[in-house]
Amino acid sequence: MNILFIGDLIGRAGRKVVSALLDSIKYEYGIDLVIANGENSAGGFGINEKIYKELRNKGIDIITTGNHIWDKKETANQLDEMEYLIRPANYPEGVPGAGFITVTVGDMEITVINLMGRVFMPLSDCPFRVFDEIYDKVSKTVVLVDFHAEATSEKNAFGLYVDGRAAAVIGTHTHVQTNDDRLLPKGTFYISDVGMCGALDSVIGMEKNAPINRFLTGIPSKFEVEKKGKMVFNAVVFYIDKDTKKVRDFKKIFKVIEG
């Protein structure tokens, strides 16, 4: 089973590079399931039903999110219509949407869990304990986790906490692909951050002038998605053995195209 996990899609630029490369990457690696973080796919902040449908039509099977899930005011009322989109499972009980999804791919059941860290992030329930609660329900399936967090230490700790239970822990949120992809001692595939899809020469996907001005002056500025220049496609592809339900092989993807 070959699974492709694509880093945070940043606005139109992210959607554009996915359109340009996804089909060829699926063919090259014989991909069976495509997962992508889409929390920044609508104008750089949030997602809505229109963009959800666009991403699904591009060939993305499951869409994960994070702290920007509520940035578009219409999203909360649309989540029930977006069957293959999940939001962080450690939001308080009663909020719209689902925090995990189980799908059947070939002869394998795959569960994708979306969790959000708590260090330098919005208030949420403990992702470690919420994972335990969900895992008790889905332990017979292959479990994949999108851990959407700021602090690498929290991501490291979570990966080791679920080592041997989750088949893979894929970090998202910082938009910068890390070089620590590896199998943990008990077999869980781990990477602190898979990266992003968007403009390469940008500040994590945003046009550079506003964030630079904010660093120089401390004055808040409106961020806009960078739409020009070279575009980067960040992802990881990993192979899950159907007998062990663990990752056997993996590879980072870092591709750049002209905008």
C-alpha positions as CSV (number, residue, x, y, z in Angstrom):
1,M,0.0,0.0,0.0
2,N,1.6,3.3,-1.2
3,I,0.4,6.4,0.6
4,L,1.2,10.0,-0.4
5,F,0.9,12.7,2.2
6,I,1.1,16.2,0.9
7,G,2.2,19.2,3.0
8,D,0.0,22.3,3.7
9,L,-1.5,23.7,0.5
10,I,-1.1,27.5,0.6
11,G,-3.9,29.2,-1.4
12,R,-4.1,29.3,-5.1
13,A,-0.4,28.7,-5.5
14,G,-0.6,25.5,-3.5
15,R,-3.6,24.3,-5.5
16,K,-1.8,25.2,-8.8
17,V,1.4,23.1,-8.0
18,V,-0.8,20.2,-7.0
19,S,-2.7,20.4,-10.2
20,A,0.6,20.4,-12.1
21,L,2.3,17.5,-10.4
22,L,-0.1,15.2,-8.6
23,D,-1.1,12.9,-11.5
24,S,2.6,12.3,-12.5
25,I,3.6,11.6,-8.8
26,K,0.7,9.2,-8.3
27,Y,1.8,7.3,-11.5
28,E,5.5,7.4,-10.6
29,Y,5.0,5.9,-7.1
30,G,1.9,3.8,-7.7
31,I,-0.1,5.7,-5.1
32,D,-3.1,4.0,-3.6
33,L,-4.2,6.8,-1.2
34,V,-3.6,10.6,-1.2
35,I,-3.9,12.7,1.9
36,A,-3.2,16.4,2.1
37,N,-3.4,19.2,4.7
38,G,-5.8,21.8,3.3
39,E,-6.2,24.2,6.1
40,N,-4.6,27.1,4.2
41,S,-6.0,26.2,0.8
42,A,-8.6,29.0,0.6
43,G,-6.8,32.3,0.2
44,G,-4.1,31.1,2.6
45,F,-6.4,30.9,5.6
46,G,-9.0,28.1,6.0
47,I,-11.0,26.0,3.6
48,N,-14.6,25.9,2.4
49,E,-16.8,23.6,0.5
50,K,-15.9,25.0,-2.9
51,I,-12.2,24.5,-2.4
52,Y,-12.8,21.1,-0.8
53,K,-14.6,19.9,-3.9
54,E,-11.8,21.3,-6.1
55,L,-9.1,19.4,-4.1
56,R,-11.1,16.2,-4.3
57,N,-11.5,16.6,-8.0
58,K,-7.7,17.0,-8.3
59,G,-7.3,13.5,-6.8
60,I,-6.9,14.1,-3.1
61,D,-8.8,11.4,-1.1
62,I,-8.6,12.8,2.4
63,I,-8.1,16.3,3.6
64,T,-6.7,17.2,7.1
65,T,-6.7,20.6,8.7
66,G,-5.5,22.4,11.8
67,N,-5.9,25.7,13.7
68,H,-7.1,27.6,10.6
69,I,-10.2,25.3,10.1
70,W,-12.6,28.0,11.3
71,D,-11.0,31.0,9.4
72,K,-13.8,30.9,6.8
73,K,-17.0,31.8,8.6
74,E,-19.1,29.4,6.4
75,T,-17.0,26.3,7.1
76,A,-18.6,25.3,10.4
77,N,-22.0,25.0,8.7
78,Q,-20.4,23.1,5.7
79,L,-18.4,20.4,7.5
80,D,-21.1,17.8,7.5
81,E,-21.2,18.1,3.7
82,M,-17.4,17.5,3.4
83,E,-17.3,13.8,4.1
84,Y,-13.6,13.3,3.5
85,L,-12.4,16.4,5.4
86,I,-11.4,16.1,9.1
87,R,-10.5,18.7,11.7
88,P,-8.4,18.3,14.8
89,A,-10.0,15.7,17.0
90,N,-8.9,17.4,20.2
91,Y,-11.3,20.3,19.8
92,P,-13.9,20.2,22.6
93,E,-16.8,17.8,22.4
94,G,-19.7,19.2,20.4
95,V,-17.9,21.2,17.8
96,P,-18.8,20.5,14.1
97,G,-17.0,18.0,12.0
98,A,-15.1,14.8,12.7
99,G,-11.6,14.3,14.0
100,F,-10.8,11.0,12.3
101,I,-11.9,8.9,9.4
102,T,-11.6,5.3,8.4
103,V,-11.6,4.2,4.8
104,T,-11.1,0.9,3.0
105,V,-8.4,0.9,0.3
106,G,-8.0,-2.5,-1.4
107,D,-7.9,-5.1,1.4
108,M,-6.7,-2.6,4.0
109,E,-8.6,-0.4,6.5
110,I,-6.9,2.9,7.0
111,T,-7.7,5.4,9.8
112,V,-6.5,9.0,9.5
113,I,-6.5,11.0,12.8
114,N,-6.1,14.8,12.9
115,L,-4.6,16.2,16.1
116,M,-3.4,19.7,17.1
117,G,-0.5,20.5,19.4
118,R,-0.9,22.8,22.4
119,V,2.5,24.6,22.6
120,F,2.2,28.1,21.0
121,M,-1.2,27.0,19.6
122,P,-4.9,27.7,20.3
123,L,-6.4,26.1,23.4
124,S,-7.4,22.5,22.8
125,D,-7.8,19.2,24.7
126,C,-4.7,17.0,25.2
127,P,-3.8,15.4,21.9
128,F,-2.0,12.5,23.7
129,R,-5.1,11.5,25.6
130,V,-7.4,12.0,22.7
131,F,-5.2,9.7,20.6
132,D,-5.6,7.0,23.3
133,E,-9.4,7.4,23.2
134,I,-9.6,7.1,19.4
135,Y,-7.0,4.3,19.2
136,D,-9.1,2.1,21.4
137,K,-11.8,2.3,18.7
138,V,-9.6,1.8,15.6
139,S,-6.6,-0.3,16.8
140,K,-7.3,-3.0,14.3
141,T,-6.8,-0.6,11.4
142,V,-3.7,1.0,10.0
143,V,-3.5,4.3,11.9
144,L,-2.0,7.5,10.4
145,V,-1.8,10.8,12.3
146,D,-1.5,14.3,11.0
147,F,0.0,16.1,14.1
148,H,-0.5,19.8,13.4
149,A,1.8,21.6,15.8
150,E,4.3,24.4,16.2
151,A,6.9,23.0,18.6
152,T,9.2,20.3,17.3
153,S,9.7,19.0,20.9
154,E,5.9,18.4,21.2
155,K,5.9,16.6,17.9
156,N,8.9,14.4,18.9
157,A,7.2,13.6,22.2
158,F,4.0,12.6,20.5
159,G,5.7,10.4,18.0
160,L,7.5,8.5,20.7
161,Y,4.3,8.3,22.7
162,V,2.4,6.5,19.9
163,D,5.4,4.6,18.6
164,G,4.3,1.1,17.7
165,R,0.6,2.0,17.7
166,A,0.4,4.5,14.8
167,A,1.9,3.4,11.5
168,A,2.9,7.0,10.7
169,V,3.0,10.4,12.4
170,I,3.2,13.2,9.9
171,G,3.9,16.7,11.3
172,T,2.3,19.7,9.7
173,H,1.9,23.5,10.4
174,T,5.3,25.0,10.1
175,H,5.4,24.7,6.3
176,V,9.1,23.8,6.3
177,Q,10.1,20.3,5.3
178,T,12.4,18.7,8.0
179,N,15.2,16.2,7.6
180,D,14.3,13.9,10.4
181,D,12.2,11.4,8.5
182,R,12.8,8.0,10.1
183,L,11.4,4.8,11.6
184,L,11.1,5.1,15.4
185,P,12.3,2.3,17.7
186,K,8.9,0.4,17.6
187,G,8.3,0.9,13.9
188,T,6.3,4.1,13.5
189,F,7.3,6.3,10.6
190,Y,7.9,9.9,11.8
191,I,8.7,13.3,10.3
192,S,8.5,16.6,12.2
193,D,7.1,18.5,9.2
194,V,6.2,17.4,5.7
195,G,6.4,21.0,4.4
196,M,4.1,22.9,2.1
197,C,2.8,23.4,-1.4
198,G,3.1,27.0,-2.6
199,A,5.5,29.7,-3.6
200,L,9.2,28.8,-3.0
201,D,10.6,32.3,-2.5
202,S,8.1,33.4,0.1
203,V,7.7,33.5,3.9
204,I,6.1,30.1,4.5
205,G,3.8,30.7,1.5
206,M,3.1,34.4,2.0
207,E,4.2,37.4,0.0
208,K,7.5,38.5,1.7
209,N,7.0,42.2,2.3
210,A,4.2,42.1,5.0
211,P,5.9,39.6,7.3
212,I,9.3,41.3,6.9
213,N,7.7,44.7,7.8
214,R,6.1,43.1,10.8
215,F,9.5,41.8,12.0
216,L,11.1,45.2,11.4
217,T,8.4,47.3,13.1
218,G,6.2,45.1,15.2
219,I,3.2,46.5,13.4
220,P,0.7,43.9,12.2
221,S,0.3,43.7,8.5
222,K,-2.2,41.8,6.3
223,F,-0.6,38.7,4.8
224,E,-1.3,37.8,1.2
225,V,-0.5,34.5,-0.5
226,E,2.5,34.7,-2.8
227,K,1.3,33.7,-6.3
228,K,4.4,34.4,-8.4
229,G,7.7,32.7,-9.0
230,K,8.8,29.2,-8.5
231,M,6.4,26.8,-6.8
232,V,7.4,24.0,-4.4
233,F,5.6,20.6,-3.9
234,N,6.5,19.0,-0.5
235,A,5.2,15.5,0.4
236,V,6.2,12.1,1.7
237,V,5.4,8.8,0.2
238,F,5.5,5.6,2.3
239,Y,4.8,2.0,1.8
240,I,2.7,0.0,4.3
241,D,3.2,-3.7,4.6
242,K,-0.2,-5.4,4.7
243,D,1.0,-8.2,7.0
244,T,2.7,-6.0,9.7
245,K,0.6,-2.9,9.1
246,K,3.8,-0.9,9.5
247,V,5.8,1.3,7.1
248,R,8.5,-0.5,5.3
249,D,9.9,2.1,2.9
250,F,9.5,5.9,2.7
251,K,10.8,8.9,0.7
252,K,10.5,12.6,1.0
253,I,9.4,14.6,-2.1
254,F,10.7,18.1,-2.8
255,K,9.9,19.3,-6.3
256,V,10.1,22.8,-7.8
257,I,8.4,24.0,-10.9
258,E,8.2,27.4,-12.6
259,G,5.2,29.4,-11.6
